[in-house]
């Protein structure tokens, strides 16, 4: 049988190895890399139920990363999922008020991005060796709050790499910002841009697409790659925790083998829920994929109408990692729904760039029938955080609150009682002000760290190391620029002569 390979969703490249797709990050034609097919799980679920997180990761990832040897892949997995996580389970399931919260925030930066960004540096440096790359790899990333810190923590002082992160000034939580601007590592750089996340993401994509700049970088011994969720090295590790969650439910006797579960995911860039879709395609018994949006409900509108329209007000909410109007990873689902017709997909993406909107066909909508969209307003999100805490003593962050609220609405509207896993994407400590305000009302001008100590008192959950570290940390990164000046800023950081 031919080996699984990778191709661009826009048709410009095909037949790439997994390691080359990971190194490149984004295809030259602006498309995203997709595997030539979605492989099926080869280990029975009953056997997976007896496996550790690391063993599960190997069984899932080896099917996608086919040019990594067993030794290489196990080295990457065991280096990533170690004592950086504060629980041996890596991704524990917590039952609260009739749903199962998949806690993806036990890594070193207390957000789900750690699940993939702990392993990406190992996958990438291994890929560089496999492909005899001599250039220094420059990781260029836009962040809506969590990816930036998790990527920097992963790549800090990794030989042969540099990392530059752009984030929207005023568009992330205080803890998120402090985590980024205090990041250590001689190869790390952080820049606040005057604009929103979409501006940052568009700016990064433009830099990737500028061939003259790429040539200039190469002349100075650099090559670009991405740590955003557009990189398949981010996407594949995310598939693992959905398989692990199902196996955990089976191990705990909460479901029978083969019984379907639903999965609810708070969604911004569409990578996390796309990983759940991949898990379903691999044979995981999944019913509905419930796509939860906040007030920036571009995805909710898309799944309801078939029209993706980014021409709308950008709303800053208390769940900033979802404040996104251009969900990059949706392109992979669009590509699949066209029957992997790269030309048709490229046409729609061109339309989005030109007109700010596109509409899919009825056939394409039917192929996306696994997905259900829902959204929660700011007030509904706050009310759900309070309700869940009052009902079960379980405190969730503002993104998980959106997902929980959307799930509650879905269950009451449909009467669907399928066991449901809710992706809990960040620790409440990352958004302590918003969650404490949701539960207790006005906080009377207390500062962030006073609120954090209060949160510790009321939940009995210890303040995570990631938060204690920034309490008195020195601010190391103070750069700012306009969105139009991002390429110049990259050149300056890398010391490229004008």
C-alpha positions as CSV (number, residue, x, y, z in Angstrom):
1,X,0.0,0.0,0.0
2,X,1.3,3.5,-0.8
3,X,2.6,5.5,2.1
4,X,0.4,8.3,3.5
5,X,1.7,11.7,2.3
6,X,0.7,15.3,2.5
7,X,-0.7,17.8,-0.1
8,X,-1.8,21.4,-0.1
9,X,-5.5,22.1,0.1
10,X,-5.0,24.5,-2.8
11,X,-3.3,22.0,-5.1
12,X,0.2,23.5,-5.4
13,X,2.1,20.7,-3.6
14,X,1.6,17.0,-3.1
15,X,3.5,13.9,-2.1
16,X,5.3,15.5,0.9
17,X,6.5,13.5,3.8
18,X,5.0,14.3,7.3
19,X,8.3,15.7,8.4
20,X,8.6,18.1,5.4
21,X,5.0,19.3,6.0
22,X,5.8,20.0,9.6
23,X,8.9,21.9,8.7
24,X,7.2,24.0,6.1
25,X,4.2,24.8,8.3
26,X,2.2,26.5,5.5
27,X,2.2,25.4,1.9
28,X,3.8,27.7,-0.7
29,X,0.5,28.4,-2.4
30,X,-1.0,29.6,0.9
31,X,-2.9,26.3,1.5
32,X,-2.8,24.0,4.5
33,X,-1.3,20.5,4.4
34,X,-3.7,17.6,4.5
35,X,-2.9,13.8,4.7
36,X,-3.7,11.9,1.5
37,X,-6.3,10.0,3.6
38,X,-7.3,9.7,7.2
39,X,-5.9,6.4,8.6
40,X,-8.1,4.1,10.7
41,X,-7.1,3.2,14.3
42,X,-5.4,-0.2,14.3
43,X,-5.7,-1.0,18.0
44,X,-9.0,-2.1,19.4
45,X,-10.6,0.4,21.8
46,X,-10.5,-2.2,24.7
47,X,-6.8,-2.3,24.3
48,X,-6.5,1.5,24.2
49,X,-8.5,1.6,27.4
50,X,-5.5,0.0,29.2
51,X,-2.9,2.3,27.7
52,X,-1.1,5.4,29.1
53,X,-1.4,8.7,27.4
54,X,2.1,8.3,25.9
55,X,1.2,4.8,24.5
56,X,-2.1,6.1,23.1
57,X,-0.2,9.0,21.5
58,X,2.2,6.6,19.7
59,X,-0.7,4.5,18.4
60,X,-2.4,7.5,16.9
61,X,0.5,9.6,15.7
62,X,2.5,6.8,14.0
63,X,-0.4,6.5,11.5
64,X,0.0,10.1,10.4
65,X,3.7,10.7,10.8
66,X,4.8,7.8,8.7
67,X,8.4,8.9,7.9
68,X,9.3,9.1,11.6
69,X,10.9,5.9,13.0
70,X,9.4,4.2,16.1
71,X,12.5,5.3,18.0
72,X,12.2,9.0,16.8
73,X,8.5,9.2,17.5
74,X,8.7,7.6,21.0
75,X,11.5,10.0,21.8
76,X,9.4,13.0,20.8
77,X,6.4,11.7,22.8
78,X,8.2,10.8,26.0
79,X,10.2,14.1,25.9
80,X,6.9,16.1,25.6
81,X,4.5,14.3,28.0
82,X,6.6,14.2,31.1
83,X,6.8,16.1,34.5
84,X,6.0,19.3,32.6
85,X,2.4,18.2,33.2
86,X,1.1,18.3,36.8
87,X,-0.9,15.1,36.5
88,X,0.3,11.6,35.3
89,X,-2.8,11.2,33.2
90,X,-1.8,14.3,31.1
91,X,-5.5,14.9,30.1
92,X,-7.8,13.8,32.9
93,X,-11.6,13.6,32.5
94,X,-13.6,15.4,35.2
95,X,-17.3,14.5,35.6
96,X,-19.4,17.5,36.6
97,X,-23.2,18.0,36.4
98,X,-23.8,15.2,33.9
99,X,-21.0,16.0,31.4
100,X,-17.3,15.0,31.1
101,X,-14.8,17.9,31.1
102,X,-11.6,16.9,29.3
103,X,-9.0,18.9,31.2
104,X,-6.4,19.9,28.6
105,X,-4.7,22.5,30.8
106,X,-2.3,20.5,33.0
107,X,0.8,21.5,31.0
108,X,3.4,24.2,31.7
109,X,1.3,27.2,30.4
110,X,-2.1,26.0,31.7
111,X,-3.9,25.9,28.3
112,X,-4.7,23.2,25.8
113,X,-2.1,24.5,23.4
114,X,0.5,22.7,25.6
115,X,-0.9,19.4,24.5
116,X,0.5,19.9,21.0
117,X,3.2,22.6,21.6
118,X,5.0,20.4,24.1
119,X,5.8,18.0,21.3
120,X,6.1,20.3,18.3
121,X,9.7,21.4,19.0
122,X,10.8,17.7,19.2
123,X,8.9,16.8,16.0
124,X,10.4,19.9,14.2
125,X,14.0,19.4,15.3
126,X,13.7,15.7,14.4
127,X,12.3,16.7,11.0
128,X,15.1,19.2,10.4
129,X,17.7,16.4,11.0
130,X,15.8,14.0,8.7
131,X,15.6,16.6,5.9
132,X,19.3,17.8,6.4
133,X,18.2,21.3,7.1
134,X,21.2,23.6,7.8
135,X,19.2,26.9,8.1
136,X,18.1,28.2,11.5
137,X,14.3,27.6,11.7
138,X,12.3,30.8,12.6
139,X,9.0,29.9,14.1
140,X,6.6,32.8,13.2
141,X,3.3,32.7,15.1
142,X,0.2,34.9,15.7
143,X,-1.6,34.3,18.9
144,X,-5.0,35.1,20.4
145,X,-3.5,34.5,23.8
146,X,-2.4,30.9,24.4
147,X,-0.5,29.6,21.4
148,X,2.2,32.3,21.8
149,X,3.2,31.4,25.4
150,X,2.9,27.7,24.8
151,X,5.0,27.9,21.6
152,X,7.7,30.0,23.3
153,X,7.8,27.7,26.3
154,X,8.3,24.8,23.9
155,X,10.9,26.4,21.7
156,X,12.8,28.5,24.3
157,X,16.5,27.8,23.9
158,X,16.0,24.9,21.5
159,X,19.2,24.9,19.4
160,X,18.7,25.8,15.7
161,X,15.4,27.6,16.3
162,X,14.1,31.1,16.9
163,X,10.6,32.1,17.7
164,X,8.7,35.3,17.1
165,X,5.2,35.8,18.4
166,X,2.7,38.5,17.5
167,X,-0.3,39.2,19.7
168,X,-3.1,41.8,19.7
169,X,-2.4,44.6,22.2
170,X,-5.3,44.8,24.6
171,X,-6.9,41.7,23.1
172,X,-5.6,39.1,25.6
173,X,-6.1,38.6,29.4
174,X,-3.7,40.1,31.9
175,X,-2.3,36.7,32.8
176,X,-1.9,35.7,29.1
177,X,0.0,38.9,28.4
178,X,2.3,38.6,31.5
179,X,3.0,35.0,30.5
180,X,4.2,36.1,27.1
181,X,6.2,39.3,28.0
182,X,8.1,37.6,30.8
183,X,9.1,34.6,28.7
184,X,12.8,33.7,29.0
185,X,15.0,32.3,26.3
186,X,17.6,34.0,24.1
187,X,15.8,32.9,21.0
188,X,12.4,34.3,21.9
189,X,10.7,37.5,20.8
190,X,7.2,38.9,21.4
191,X,5.6,41.8,19.7
192,X,2.3,43.5,20.5
193,X,0.5,44.6,17.4
194,X,-1.9,47.5,17.1
195,X,-4.9,45.5,15.8
196,X,-6.9,42.3,16.5
197,X,-5.9,38.7,16.2
198,X,-7.2,38.5,12.6
199,X,-4.8,41.3,11.7
200,X,-1.9,39.4,13.4
201,X,-2.8,36.1,11.7
202,X,-3.2,37.8,8.2
203,X,0.1,39.6,8.7
204,X,1.9,36.3,9.5
205,X,0.4,34.6,6.5
206,X,1.5,37.5,4.3
207,X,5.1,37.1,5.5
208,X,4.9,33.4,4.7
209,X,3.6,34.3,1.2
210,X,6.3,36.9,0.4
211,X,8.8,35.0,-1.7
212,X,11.3,37.8,-2.0
213,X,11.4,38.0,1.8
214,X,11.8,34.2,2.0
215,X,14.8,34.5,-0.3
216,X,16.3,37.3,1.8
217,X,15.9,35.1,4.9
218,X,17.5,32.1,3.2
219,X,20.5,34.3,2.2
220,X,21.0,35.0,5.9
221,X,20.6,31.3,6.9
222,X,17.0,31.4,8.1
223,X,13.8,29.6,7.0
224,X,10.3,30.2,8.3
225,X,8.0,27.7,9.9
226,X,4.8,28.0,11.9
227,X,3.6,26.8,15.4
228,X,0.0,27.9,14.7
229,X,-2.7,25.3,14.5
230,X,-2.3,25.4,10.7
231,X,0.8,23.2,11.2
232,X,0.0,19.5,10.9
233,X,2.5,19.0,13.8
234,X,0.0,20.8,15.9
235,X,-3.1,19.1,14.5
236,X,-2.0,15.4,14.8
237,X,-1.1,15.5,18.5
238,X,-4.5,17.1,19.2
239,X,-6.3,14.0,17.8
240,X,-4.7,11.9,20.5
241,X,-6.6,13.4,23.5
242,X,-10.0,12.7,22.0
243,X,-9.0,9.0,21.5
244,X,-7.6,9.0,25.0
245,X,-10.9,10.6,26.4
246,X,-13.0,7.8,24.8
247,X,-10.6,5.2,26.2
248,X,-10.8,6.8,29.6
249,X,-14.6,6.7,29.6
250,X,-14.5,3.0,28.6
251,X,-11.9,2.2,31.3
252,X,-14.0,3.9,34.0
253,X,-17.1,2.0,32.9
254,X,-19.0,5.2,31.9
255,X,-19.7,3.8,28.4
256,X,-19.8,0.5,26.6
257,X,-17.3,-0.2,23.8
258,X,-18.7,1.1,20.5
259,X,-21.2,3.4,22.3
260,X,-21.2,6.9,20.7
261,X,-20.2,10.1,22.5
262,X,-20.7,13.7,21.5
263,X,-17.9,16.2,21.7
264,X,-18.3,19.9,22.4
265,X,-15.4,22.3,21.7
266,X,-15.0,26.0,22.3
267,X,-13.9,27.1,18.9
268,X,-11.8,30.0,17.4
269,X,-9.4,28.9,14.7
270,X,-11.2,25.5,14.2
271,X,-8.1,23.4,14.9
272,X,-9.2,21.8,18.1
273,X,-12.6,20.6,16.8
274,X,-11.1,19.6,13.5
275,X,-8.8,17.2,15.5
276,X,-12.0,15.7,17.0
277,X,-13.4,15.3,13.4
278,X,-10.1,13.5,12.5
279,X,-10.6,11.2,15.5
280,X,-14.1,10.4,14.3
281,X,-12.8,9.7,10.8
282,X,-10.2,7.3,12.3
283,X,-13.1,5.2,13.7
284,X,-13.7,6.8,17.1
285,X,-17.5,6.3,17.9
286,X,-18.5,10.0,17.8
287,X,-22.0,11.3,17.1
288,X,-22.2,15.1,17.0
289,X,-19.3,17.6,17.0
290,X,-20.8,20.6,18.8
291,X,-18.9,23.7,17.7
292,X,-19.3,26.4,20.4
293,X,-18.7,30.1,19.5
294,X,-18.8,33.3,21.6
295,X,-20.3,36.6,20.3
296,X,-17.9,36.3,17.3
297,X,-20.3,33.7,15.9
298,X,-19.0,33.4,12.4
299,X,-18.8,29.6,12.6
300,X,-22.3,29.3,14.1
301,X,-23.7,31.3,11.2
302,X,-21.7,29.2,8.8
303,X,-23.0,25.9,10.0
304,X,-26.6,27.3,10.0
305,X,-26.6,29.0,6.6
306,X,-23.7,27.6,4.6
307,X,-22.3,31.1,4.1
308,X,-19.0,32.1,5.8
309,X,-19.0,35.8,6.2
310,X,-16.2,37.6,8.0
311,X,-17.6,41.1,7.2
312,X,-18.9,41.9,10.7
313,X,-17.9,43.7,13.9
314,X,-15.0,42.1,15.7
315,X,-16.1,41.8,19.4
316,X,-13.6,41.7,22.3
317,X,-15.0,39.2,24.8
318,X,-13.9,37.5,28.1
319,X,-13.0,34.4,26.0
320,X,-10.2,36.1,23.8
321,X,-8.8,32.9,22.3
322,X,-12.1,32.6,20.4
323,X,-12.2,36.2,19.3
324,X,-11.5,35.2,15.7
325,X,-13.4,35.9,12.4
326,X,-11.1,34.0,10.1
327,X,-11.0,30.4,11.3
328,X,-8.0,29.2,9.4
329,X,-8.4,25.4,10.0
330,X,-11.9,25.5,8.5
331,X,-10.2,25.4,5.1
332,X,-9.3,21.8,5.8
333,X,-12.9,20.8,6.3
334,X,-14.0,22.8,3.3
335,X,-11.3,20.9,1.2
336,X,-12.7,17.6,2.5
337,X,-16.3,18.7,1.8
338,X,-15.4,19.4,-1.9
339,X,-14.3,15.8,-2.2
340,X,-10.6,17.0,-1.9
341,X,-11.0,19.2,-5.0
342,X,-8.1,21.6,-4.5
343,X,-9.3,23.9,-7.3
344,X,-12.8,24.3,-5.8
345,X,-11.3,25.0,-2.4
346,X,-8.8,27.5,-3.7
347,X,-11.6,29.4,-5.4
348,X,-13.6,29.7,-2.2
349,X,-10.5,30.9,-0.3
350,X,-9.8,33.4,-3.0
351,X,-13.4,34.6,-2.7
352,X,-12.9,35.0,1.1
353,X,-9.8,37.1,0.6
354,X,-11.4,39.2,-2.1
355,X,-15.0,39.6,-1.0
356,X,-14.9,38.6,2.7
357,X,-17.4,35.8,2.2
358,X,-18.2,32.6,0.4
359,X,-21.1,30.1,0.2
360,X,-20.8,26.4,0.0
361,X,-23.0,24.0,-2.0
362,X,-25.8,21.9,-0.4
363,X,-23.7,18.8,-1.1
364,X,-20.8,20.3,0.8
365,X,-23.1,21.2,3.7
366,X,-24.3,17.6,3.9
367,X,-20.7,16.4,4.1
368,X,-20.3,18.6,7.1
369,X,-23.4,17.1,8.8
370,X,-21.4,15.9,11.8
371,X,-21.1,19.5,13.0
372,X,-23.7,21.5,14.9
373,X,-23.0,25.2,15.7
374,X,-24.0,27.0,18.9
375,X,-23.0,30.2,20.6
376,X,-23.1,31.8,24.0
377,X,-23.3,35.6,24.7
378,X,-21.1,37.2,27.3
379,X,-24.0,37.2,29.8
380,X,-24.9,33.5,29.1
381,X,-21.2,32.5,29.5
382,X,-21.0,34.2,32.9
383,X,-24.3,32.7,34.0
384,X,-23.1,29.2,33.0
385,X,-19.8,29.6,34.9
386,X,-21.8,30.5,38.0
387,X,-24.4,27.8,37.5
388,X,-21.8,25.0,37.1
389,X,-19.8,26.3,40.2
390,X,-23.0,26.5,42.3
391,X,-24.3,23.1,41.1
392,X,-21.1,21.0,41.1
393,X,-18.4,23.1,42.8
394,X,-16.5,23.0,39.6
395,X,-14.9,26.2,38.3
396,X,-14.2,26.5,34.5
397,X,-12.5,29.2,32.5
398,X,-14.4,31.5,30.1
399,X,-13.8,29.4,27.0
400,X,-15.0,26.2,28.7
401,X,-17.9,28.2,30.0
402,X,-18.9,29.0,26.4
403,X,-18.7,25.3,25.5
404,X,-20.6,24.2,28.6
405,X,-23.4,26.7,27.9
406,X,-23.7,25.7,24.3
407,X,-23.9,22.0,25.3
408,X,-26.6,22.8,27.9
409,X,-28.6,24.6,25.2
410,X,-28.1,21.8,22.7
411,X,-29.2,19.1,25.2
412,X,-32.3,20.9,26.2
413,X,-33.3,21.8,22.7
414,X,-32.7,18.3,21.2
415,X,-33.2,16.0,24.2
416,X,-30.0,14.2,23.1
417,X,-28.7,12.4,26.2
418,X,-25.5,11.0,24.5
419,X,-22.6,11.0,26.9
420,X,-20.7,14.2,26.1
421,X,-17.1,15.2,26.4
422,X,-16.5,19.0,26.7
423,X,-13.0,20.2,25.8
424,X,-11.9,22.2,28.8
425,X,-9.2,24.4,27.2
426,X,-7.7,26.5,29.9
427,X,-7.3,26.8,33.6
428,X,-9.7,29.2,35.3
429,X,-6.6,30.8,36.8
430,X,-5.8,32.1,33.3
431,X,-9.0,34.2,33.4
432,X,-9.4,34.6,37.1
433,X,-10.9,38.1,37.0
434,X,-13.7,37.0,34.6
435,X,-14.5,33.8,36.3
436,X,-14.6,35.3,39.8
437,X,-16.7,38.2,38.6
438,X,-19.1,35.7,37.0
439,X,-19.6,33.9,40.3
440,X,-19.4,36.7,42.8
441,X,-20.2,39.9,40.9
442,X,-18.2,43.2,41.3
443,X,-14.7,42.5,42.7
444,X,-14.2,46.0,44.1
445,X,-11.0,47.0,42.3
446,X,-8.9,44.0,43.5
447,X,-5.7,43.4,41.4
448,X,-5.2,40.3,39.4
449,X,-3.1,38.4,42.0
450,X,-5.5,39.2,44.9
451,X,-8.2,37.7,42.7
452,X,-6.1,34.7,42.0
453,X,-5.6,34.1,45.7
454,X,-9.3,34.4,46.3
455,X,-9.9,31.8,43.5
456,X,-7.6,29.5,45.3
457,X,-9.5,29.9,48.5
458,X,-13.0,29.2,47.0
459,X,-12.0,26.3,44.8
460,X,-9.4,24.6,47.0
461,X,-7.3,24.2,43.8
462,X,-3.7,25.2,44.2
463,X,-2.4,28.2,42.2
464,X,-0.6,26.6,39.2
465,X,3.2,27.0,39.0
466,X,2.7,28.9,35.7
467,X,0.8,31.7,37.5
468,X,3.2,31.8,40.5
469,X,6.1,32.2,38.1
470,X,4.7,35.5,36.7
471,X,3.7,37.1,40.0
472,X,7.1,38.9,40.3
473,X,8.7,38.1,36.9
474,X,10.6,40.7,35.0
475,X,9.0,42.1,31.8
476,X,11.5,41.2,29.1
477,X,9.6,41.9,25.8
478,X,8.3,45.4,25.1
479,X,8.2,45.6,21.3
480,X,5.1,47.0,19.6
481,X,4.2,47.7,15.9
482,X,1.4,48.3,13.5
483,X,0.1,45.3,11.6
484,X,1.5,46.7,8.3
485,X,5.0,46.8,9.9
486,X,5.2,43.1,11.0
487,X,7.6,42.0,8.2
488,X,10.0,44.8,9.0
489,X,9.8,43.9,12.7
490,X,10.8,40.3,11.8
491,X,13.8,41.6,9.8
492,X,14.8,43.8,12.6
493,X,14.6,41.0,15.2
494,X,16.7,38.7,13.0
495,X,19.3,41.4,12.4
496,X,18.8,41.4,8.6
497,X,20.7,44.3,7.1
498,X,18.5,46.7,5.2
